[in-house]
Amino acid sequence: LAPLLVGLTLAVNILAIGSYTGGSLNPARSLGPAIFAHQWDDHFVYWIGPIVGAIVAG
């Protein structure tokens, strides 16, 4: 049951933020396109968000 819940959680997250981020939940994966396209607007969210989320959850 746990793998199913993890998959559903990931799917819901991608569907919820996909229109804003293109479904990218990995900061390292978002870094390459940002470097290539010189688009740094709000890129810090990919790095700060998971850290703050982990601190709040802990």
Secondary structure, DSSP 4 states (H G I P E B T S, - for coil): -HHHHHHHHHHHHHHHHHHHHTT---HHHHHHHHHHHT--TTTHHHHHHHHHHHHHH-
